[in-house]
Each structure stands twice: as structure tokens, then as C-alpha cells.
Amino acid sequence: ANFCMVVSKDNAPLVREFQRHYAGIVSLIAGLPRQLVCADINPNTLLLSDSGEACASHWPNWKIEPTGANWLVIDRVKFLRAINQAKASRQSLADVPSAAIMVCALAYAFERLCARGNYDDALALLPDLLENFESLEATTAQ
């Protein structure tokens, strides 16, 4: 696995568990349907038409990422609602488990926090990430 992190003794078992699943997590994310992501979307760049449709007025920094990448995971209730709305509106997501999208979102948040040097907050995401990933493994093993 292409993952290495120096951590305290308290966090070592958690990181070892992440490391053990790392290749599977990467494989899972690689297999997710793609989405367009614009990193510079904010309230000033989104407009609502008279019919209520959202339109982007400025689209400068976009990329194609797996579904769940760059989704905010702070409010889990809203996040799960967003997953269900996406699954209902996109045929390509109909058979994608919500936990797979959650794994992707948490993995991207983990990477982003590590890149910023915010390791404690990044490590705090791992239990939820691993729980979601392991639930998918248990489902596919049945």
C-alpha cells in the first residue's frame, strides 16, 4: 500500500487498520460513478432561475471525481439526505450503496485534512470511514 503516517501509540492500531484496508478503499473509490466538482462554488456563483433550477455563473476550477469526493461530511443527517437525493436522481447511483459514497467523502476529507497538517481531525474520521468500508465488505461477503 502507498500509505505511511507517523502517529502516537494510541492511534497506531487505528492507522494500521486503515493501512490494512487501504488498497480496498482505493479500489472502491476508483469504481464509483464520476461527478463534476467545482472547488470554487459559493453562494455568489450559484443562481436560481425563476423555475427554481440551480445554475452556476462561474465555473473556473472543475474536475471529474468519484461520487462523494469533496462532499461535506460535517452534518451527517444532511449528508445522508444528499446521498439519497443523488441516488434518486441519478440512474448511475441507483445500485451504489450509500456507505460507498460515505467512504469516498470521508477518504477525501481525510486526505484534505492531512494535506493541511490537521492530523488530529483527519484521524478522527478514520473510525467512521473504516466502519462504513467494513460494512460494505461484510455485505459483499454474504
C-alpha positions as CSV (number, residue, x, y, z in Angstrom):
1,A,0.0,0.0,0.0
2,N,1.1,3.5,-0.8
3,F,0.3,4.9,2.7
4,C,2.6,5.9,5.5
5,M,1.9,8.0,8.6
6,V,3.7,8.6,11.9
7,V,1.3,8.6,14.8
8,S,1.2,8.1,18.6
9,K,0.9,4.7,20.2
10,D,-2.8,5.5,20.9
11,N,-3.6,6.0,17.2
12,A,-1.3,3.2,15.8
13,P,-3.9,0.5,15.8
14,L,-6.4,2.7,14.0
15,V,-3.9,3.6,11.4
16,R,-2.8,0.0,11.0
17,E,-6.4,-0.9,10.4
18,F,-6.7,1.8,7.8
19,Q,-3.5,0.7,6.2
20,R,-4.8,-2.9,6.0
21,H,-7.9,-1.7,4.1
22,Y,-6.2,1.0,2.1
23,A,-6.0,-0.9,-1.2
24,G,-9.6,-1.9,-0.9
25,I,-10.7,1.6,-0.1
26,V,-8.8,2.9,-3.2
27,S,-10.3,0.2,-5.3
28,L,-13.8,1.0,-4.1
29,I,-13.4,4.7,-4.8
30,A,-12.0,4.0,-8.2
31,G,-15.1,2.1,-9.1
32,L,-17.6,4.8,-8.1
33,P,-19.5,6.7,-10.8
34,R,-18.0,10.1,-11.6
35,Q,-19.2,13.6,-10.9
36,L,-18.2,17.1,-11.9
37,V,-16.7,19.0,-9.0
38,C,-16.1,22.8,-8.9
39,A,-13.9,23.8,-6.0
40,D,-14.9,27.5,-6.3
41,I,-18.6,27.2,-5.9
42,N,-20.0,29.5,-3.3
43,P,-23.3,31.4,-2.8
44,N,-22.1,34.2,-5.1
45,T,-21.6,31.8,-8.0
46,L,-24.9,29.9,-7.8
47,L,-28.0,31.4,-9.1
48,L,-31.6,30.1,-9.0
49,S,-33.7,30.5,-12.1
50,D,-37.4,31.5,-12.0
51,S,-38.3,27.9,-12.2
52,G,-36.0,27.0,-9.2
53,E,-33.2,25.3,-11.1
54,A,-29.7,26.0,-9.9
55,C,-27.2,27.5,-12.4
56,A,-23.5,28.2,-11.9
57,S,-22.5,31.7,-13.0
58,H,-18.8,31.0,-12.8
59,W,-17.1,27.6,-13.4
60,P,-13.3,28.2,-13.2
61,N,-11.8,25.3,-11.3
62,W,-13.5,22.0,-12.2
63,K,-12.5,18.4,-12.2
64,I,-14.1,14.9,-12.6
65,E,-14.1,13.0,-9.3
66,P,-15.7,9.9,-7.8
67,T,-19.2,10.5,-6.3
68,G,-18.7,11.6,-2.8
69,A,-15.4,13.5,-3.4
70,N,-15.5,16.9,-1.8
71,W,-18.9,16.4,-0.2
72,L,-19.1,18.0,3.2
73,V,-19.4,15.3,6.0
74,I,-19.9,17.6,9.0
75,D,-23.7,17.3,9.3
76,R,-24.3,13.5,8.8
77,V,-28.1,13.9,8.6
78,K,-27.8,16.4,5.7
79,F,-25.1,14.3,4.1
80,L,-27.2,11.1,4.1
81,R,-30.1,13.1,2.8
82,A,-27.9,14.4,-0.1
83,I,-26.8,10.8,-0.8
84,N,-30.4,9.7,-1.0
85,Q,-31.4,12.6,-3.3
86,A,-28.4,11.9,-5.6
87,K,-29.3,8.2,-5.7
88,A,-32.9,9.1,-6.6
89,S,-32.0,11.5,-9.4
90,R,-29.0,9.7,-11.0
91,Q,-29.6,6.3,-12.5
92,S,-25.8,5.5,-12.3
93,L,-26.1,5.7,-8.5
94,A,-29.2,3.6,-8.1
95,D,-27.2,0.5,-7.1
96,V,-24.4,2.2,-5.3
97,P,-24.5,1.6,-1.6
98,S,-24.7,4.8,0.5
99,A,-21.8,3.5,2.6
100,A,-19.6,3.6,-0.6
101,I,-20.3,7.3,-1.2
102,M,-19.7,7.9,2.5
103,V,-16.3,6.1,2.3
104,C,-15.3,8.3,-0.6
105,A,-16.4,11.5,1.1
106,L,-14.6,10.6,4.3
107,A,-11.4,9.5,2.5
108,Y,-11.3,12.8,0.6
109,A,-11.9,14.7,3.8
110,F,-9.1,12.7,5.5
111,E,-6.7,13.4,2.6
112,R,-7.6,17.2,2.6
113,L,-7.1,17.5,6.4
114,C,-3.7,15.6,6.2
115,A,-2.6,17.9,3.4
116,R,-3.4,20.9,5.6
117,G,-1.5,19.3,8.6
118,N,-4.6,18.9,10.6
119,Y,-3.8,15.3,11.6
120,D,-5.9,15.0,14.7
121,D,-9.1,15.9,12.8
122,A,-8.1,13.6,10.0
123,L,-7.5,10.7,12.4
124,A,-10.9,11.4,13.9
125,L,-12.5,10.5,10.6
126,L,-11.0,7.0,10.4
127,P,-13.3,5.1,12.7
128,D,-16.4,6.2,10.7
129,L,-14.5,5.6,7.4
130,L,-13.5,2.1,8.4
131,E,-16.9,1.3,9.8
132,N,-18.6,2.2,6.5
133,F,-15.9,0.3,4.5
134,E,-16.2,-2.8,6.7
135,S,-20.0,-2.8,6.4
136,L,-19.5,-3.0,2.6
137,E,-17.1,-5.8,3.0
138,A,-19.5,-7.7,5.2
139,T,-22.3,-7.2,2.7
140,T,-20.3,-8.5,-0.3
141,A,-19.0,-11.5,1.7
142,Q,-22.6,-12.7,2.3
